[in-house]
Amino acid sequence: MRKTIKADLVIIDPQNDFMDIKHDGSGWVGATMPDGTLYRSTLPVPGALDDMRRVASMLKRVGRRLNDIHVTLDSHRVVDVAHPGFWRGQDGKRPAPFTMISNADIKSGMWAPRNESFRQRMLDYTAALEAAGKFVLMIWPEHCLIGSWGHNVVDELRVPLADWERENFATIDFVTKGTNTFTEHYGALMAEVPDPADPSTQLNGGFLSVLQEADVIGIAGEASSHCVATTIRQIVDNIGDAHLKKIHILTDCMSPVPPTPGSPDFPAIAGQFLKDMEARGLVLTSADDFLR
């Protein structure tokens, strides 16, 4: 039976590898296996775990009022255009995480794909990124590897999500992104440079149609500077202006990637993104105020 208000919740990449999970002051960790193996979050976003705890608390309050919950999952392979193992420098070494690779860097030979046959493809790819004014290709630590602990939804949210399914006889809509080796895929609706041969990188019209049918859309997740910002911009660019005012951004349920030496000011990018979205008519709200 249709609820009075069809409210959807979108949670972007609430995965272990993005969580700032601490243990005994020893750094970012995730879980210790019986054999003593320690799994660490590879790309922790400061504040992410508390963000997901706020989402979980909100879910307990409004769960029965939600029509659908959509959870996006960053899903990568070891060999990925944004992972160190894809590239080699002039010295034969892999780039360090957080290295930025421009079209000019490839042309000069500073960086080259490990498989030389991909050089022209990477020249075309980075040129397309730069022409579109998107992020410069950045090398991230290997993260959200398919099948790994880091790919899983963090337990603080995974358990409440499973409870919601049981209590409401409903299923979470898991939306994967990022499996294509040759293109970054920050946004849930399409890759940064869609691959004509791979439908998974092209506009996800099915997901967009579901969102168009909702009366209210709450959006939370990680990180506000990257996957959240890109996903929301993609929604705004494709959903139609009549739908914009129903999008509610839960600003206390997302955090930006911290800047690194030489990188852009990601917190400032996240802040400007929120201002831009508010100017477009989207609602900035909090976990406590959503669906009050």
HUPEMO-V440555 format. One record per helix or strand. SS is the DSSP state (A for helix, B for strand). FROM is the first residue (numbers start at 1). LEN is the number of residues. If there is no record, write none. Layout:
BEGIN
[[SS;FROM;LEN] [SS;FROM;LEN]]
END
This chain:
BEGIN
[[B;7;6] [B;15;1] [A;16;3] [B;22;1] [B;28;1] [B;31;2] [B;38;2] [A;48;18] [B;66;9] [B;76;1] [B;83;1] [A;84;3] [B;87;3] [B;100;2] [A;103;6] [B;111;3] [A;116;16] [B;137;2] [B;140;1] [B;145;1] [A;149;3] [B;153;1] [A;155;14] [B;173;5] [A;199;3] [A;205;9] [B;216;6] [A;227;13] [A;241;6] [B;247;4] [A;251;3] [A;266;14] [B;283;3]]
END
